[in-house]
Amino acid sequence: MSIKKFIKNFIIEQDENLIQLTPEQYKEVLEDVGGVADRVAKLKPYRGKGIVITGPLDVSNNKKIGQLTGIVRVMGRLDISDSNVPNINGIEVDGYVNNYGSTMWSIIKQQELAKKLDELEELRSDNEWNIATGGDDDAERTEALYNFLIEEGIPEEVEDEEGNEVTEDKYFIYPDGVGSYGYGKKYEWVGGSALVPNTYDVYTQDEMDKAAEAYIENLVDDVGYDAFREWVWNDAIDVQHWRRWLYEFYEDDIRSSPGGTYDIGLALSDYQKSQVSTLENTIKKLNNKFISGGLTDEENKTIQKKIEGLQNTINNIMEDPEGDYDEDQIVQEINSRVDDYADDIKSFIDDYGFDKKFIMDFIDISELTNTIVSSDGYGILSNNGSDIYEDRINGTWYYVIPTD
């Protein structure tokens, strides 16, 4: 516990105007008074005192509780989600506050929406997004998005200042920064009555290609080669780069432990090679005596024994090499291992326990993106896999993608 927190807790314990309740104790009292927090604060033990909850407090889904009257501190997380708590003013919360779906959340969202609508009204008053007069980048993108929304039947009828029923216009589209994958622009549709607006990305062709690459890189970073079917990788892998890497990998690995892991044998030393050469020449000369003839049987037997003895000596030398590891065997082993995995990077990753993201070192991301987009389309950028809406505005093609 930090010094600051220790001091605060000490002060609470010493302050007669504060009373401590565990979360369970508070909720028991709350249940006894019908679930209304204000009634707890009016009970005699707590009247005029500040209530300190000594742990995380969960009053979610309570539609009766109202203002958390009397509570001055929650020593942990506070969950008021889907309750009718309007605010937590005056309450110190040590942990995270979850207010989603609560009255407090609705009030905040209404305030945020009102602010956005005021900003959009200024743009409307200045005719800022009129593409007929040129406009700017947002003018063209919102035009494409609004045309999509009209096609989807999303804009509703609203009452204007004169009391006339009109269709919500493009000034219910609120700019919300950069698109989902770092390219293009994101917009919210703040028309209708929803407090959580639908969101859309609007791209140019170039931006959409870059966004698709970013999406695929992110997906592979999270999932690895399991992100896509095997044939997708095969079409995008740089085979030459992969073979070079494999060769370097096995060359380093085999040469570091040729006789252990890979059972590479030793070669003859230079001295042993010289010995073998001398012995073979001697055998050759003796064999020539056989060929020349004119020897007695006893001489032939003597020569035969000498040849056998020399050959045994050669065999003994060959069986006990004293030189370096056999280079030919090393090169053969390297090439054999490379051939095993040159066309099967997935098995290599599995067999050697490499991270699944390792495959990206050998992937042409542009080629991978082209392969996936050709197969599945740009709908991969949409959270619900919906089709892409295309619209040409002032000579530029724009692409609208729902992101909810």
N, C-alpha and C positions, 0 to 999 in steps of 0.2 A: 504494500500500500504506500502511495506517495505521501510525503509530508503534508502537502496541501490537502489531500483527501482525508488524512488522519485528523488534521486540525478541524476540518469542516464537520466530520462525524463527531468529534469531541464536543464541538460547540452545540451540536444538535442534542447530545445527551445531557448537556448542562442547562439548556434553555427550557425554562418552565412553560414557555408559550408554544413549544413544539411537542407533538406527541407522535411516537413511532408505532406504526402498524406493519405487520408483514402483509404481503399481497393477499395471502389467504384470509387473514383477519379482516382486511378491508373489504374483500368481496363477500365475506359472510355478513358483515354489517350492512353492506350495500343490498344484499338479497333480503335482509330483514325489513328494509324500508322501501321495498318495491323497486329496487334498481335505480333510484334517482339519487345522484351524488349530492345534490343540494340538501336533501333530507339528512344525509349523514353528517354534514357540517353543522346542522341545527341540533343534533343530539347533545344532551348535557355533557358527556365526557369530552366532546370535541368542539363544543361551542366556543368561539373566540380563540381557538388554537389553530396552529398550522399543522397539517398532517404530513408526516414524512413516511413514504412507503419504502420499506427497507429491502426491496428487491424488485425484479421486473414485474410490471403490472400489465395484465392483458384484460381489457374490457371490450374487446372486439365484438361486433354484431349486437351490441346492446343499444336498442333503439329508444330506451327510456332514460339513459344515464344523464344526458345533457351536460351542462358545464361542470367540470370537475372541481366544484366549489370546495374550498378548505385544503386541498392538496397543494403543498408548496414545493415538494421534491419527490422524485421517483429515483431510487438508487439502482438504476438498471434501465432496461429497455421498456418503452411504453408503446403498447399496441391499442390504438383506438379505431382500427380499420372497420369500415361498415357500421360504425356507431353514429349517434347524433351529437357527438361532442363538437361544439362549434369552434373552439380554439383552446389552446393550452397556455394562454397568457398568465404570467406569474408563476408558472411551474418550472422548476429546474429539473431537467431530465439528464441523468448521467449517461444513458445509452442512446440507441437509435430510436427514433419515433416513426412508427408506421401509421400513417393516417389515410391510406388509400381507401377510397369509397366512403369516407366519413363526411359528416356535415362540414367539418373544417376543410377537408380536401375539396369539396364542392365549392365552398366559398373562395378558396384560393384559385381554383380553376376558373371560376366566374370572373374573378378580378383579372387574371391573366388574359382571358378571352376578351374582356372589355378593353384592355390596353391594346391588344392586337387589332381589334376592330377600329379603335381610334386612329392607330397608325395607318391602317388601310384606308380610312375615310379621308385622310390627308392626301394620300396618293390618288384617290378617286376625284377629289376636288381639283387637283392639279392635272387631271387626265394623264397621269404619269406613264401609264402602260398602254397608250394608244399606238398600236403598231402602224396605223395609217400615217402618223406624223413622224415616224422613225422609231421613237421609243428607245429603250436600252435592252440589254441582255435579258433582264427580268421580264420586260414587256413581251418579248418573243416566246420565252419559255412558258410564261403564265398563259399565253394565248394557246399554245399547244396543249397545255394541261387542261385549260378550261374547255377546249373542244372535246377532249377525252371525257371530261366530267359530264358534259352535255350528252354525249353519246351514251354514257352509262346511266343517264337520268338522275344524277345526284343533286344538282341545284334545286332548291325548293322555292315555292312562292312565299314572298315576304311583303310586308306593308312598308311603303316608302313614307317620306315625311308628309306627303299630301294625302296619305291614307289609301293610296292605290296599290293593288296587288301587282308586284313585279317579281321576275325571276332573279334569284341571287346571281350577281355578276362575278366577273373575275377578281374583283376586289375583296372577295372572301377567301382568296388564296394568299397565304402568309408565308413569306420567305423564311426558311429555317436553316440556312447555312449550307455547308457542303454536302454532297450526296453521300449515300451510305458507305461507299467504298473509297472515299477520298477524291472522287471526281464528280463532275456535274453539280447540280444544285438540288436541294431538298425543299419541298413545300408542304404546308399543311392546308387542308381544306377546313376552314373554320366556320363554314356555313352550317345550316341545320341547327339542331339543338344539342348535339353531342359535346360533352365536356372534354372528351379525348378525341382530338381530330384525327382523321385519316391522313397518312403521309404518302408522298410521291416523290420519286426521283425523276429529274428531267435531264437528259443527256444529249449532247451532239454525238455523231457517230464515233469520232475519235475518243471522246470521253467514255463512251459505253465500252469500247474495246479495252481501254485501260482499266475501267471498273471491273470488267470480266476477269482480266488478268489478276487484279488485286483480290477479287473474290476467290479465285482458284488457288492463289498462293496462300491465302488465309486458311482455306479448307484443307489444303495439303499440310500446312503447318500444324493444324489441329489433329488431323486424322492419319496423315501419311499416305502410302500407296493404296490403302483401303478406301480412299475417297472416290476412286474411279475403277471401272472395269479394266482388266489386264490389257485388253487390246488398245485402250486409250493411251496407256504408257508406251506400249510398243511403237505406236505411231509417232511419238514425240521424243523418244530417247535419242541422244547423240551417241550412236553406236561406237564411233571411233574414239570419242572421249572416254567412254565406258571401258573399252578394251585397253586403252593406254593406262587408265587408272588400275584396272585389274592386274595388268602386267607388272606395274610398279609395286602394287600391293604384295603380290606373290613373290616377286623378286626379293623384296625386303624381308618378307616373312621366311621364305625358304633359305635364303642365305644366312639369316640370323640363327637358324637351327636346322641345318640340312640333315644331320645324322639322327636327330631325335624324332621330331614330328614327322618328317618326310622320308626317313630311312634312305637317305642318299649315301652311297658308298664312297670310300676313299679311293683315290687314284694312286698309281705307283709314283714313288719319288723319282727324281732324276737319276739318282744312283741306282735305284732298282731297275729303272728302264735300261740303263747302261748294262747292268748285269744280265738282264733278260736278252738284250741284243747280242751280247758276247756269247752267251750260252746257245742262242739260236744259230749263230754263225758256226759255232763248233759242231752242232748237230748237223748243219747243212754240209759241212766238210766231211763228216763221218758218213753221211748218206751217200756222198759222191764216191766214196771208196767202194760201197756196195755196188754202185752202178758200174764202176770201172772193172770190177770182177778180179779174178786171179787170186783171191784170198782162200785160205784154208777154212775148213769148218770151224776150227778153234778160233781163228782170227775173226770170223764173222760173229761168233758168239760173244767174243770180247767186245767188239764194236757195238753189238746190240745192247749189251749190258751198260756200256758207257752212255749210249743214247738214252736209254730208259732212266739212268741216274740223272743225266742232265735235264731230262723232261720233268722228272719229279722235283728237281730243284726249282725249275721255272714255275711249276704249279704251286710250290710252297711260297714262292715270292708273290705270285699273283693272288694267293689267298690271304696274304698279310700285307696289304699295301700300306706304305708309310708316308704317302704324299698328301696333298690337299684333297678336298672333296671333288668328286668327279664332275667336271664342268659340263660335260655332255649330258649327264644325268640331271644336273640342276636345270639346264635350259629345257630339257625334255619335260621335266616336272612342271616348270613354270607354264610352258605352252599348254600342257595337258589341263592344268587347273583353269587357265584362262578360257580354254575351249569349253570347259564344263559350265561356266556361268556367263559366257559372252552374250548368250541369247536368253538369259533367265536371271535378271537382276533381282526379281522377287525372291527366288529361292536363295540367292546369295544373302540378301538381307535377313531372311528367316534363319538360315543355317548359321550365320555368324553373329546374329543378335544385334545388328545395326538398328539405329533408330529409323522408324518408318519414313521420317522426313528426309533421310539420306538420299533418296532417289532424286530429289530436286536438284542435286549437284550435277545431274546428267540430263536434265530436262530442258528443252527449249520451251520456255513458258509461253511464248507467242504461238508456237506450233501446237502446244497442248491446248491453249485457249481456242485456237481455230478448230481443232478436232472436236472439242466439247461443244462449242457453239454450233458447229455444223450438225452435230448429233442432236443436241437438246435445245438449241436456240438461246436467245438472250434472256429467256424466262428464268434462267438460273439465278438472275439477280433479284427476282421477285420472291418474297417470303412465301407466297402461296402458289408460285409457279405459273402465274397468269401470263397471258400473252402480252406482247409489247405493242403499245399504241404508237404509230408513226404519224407525224404531221410536218408538212413543209411550210415554214413561216419566213417570208421575205427571202426566199432562196436557200434557206438553211433547214436541213432535216433535223427534227427533234424527236426524241424517243421518251415516252412516258412509262414509268414502271411503278406500280403500287408497291409499297414497302411494308404495309401492315401485316 
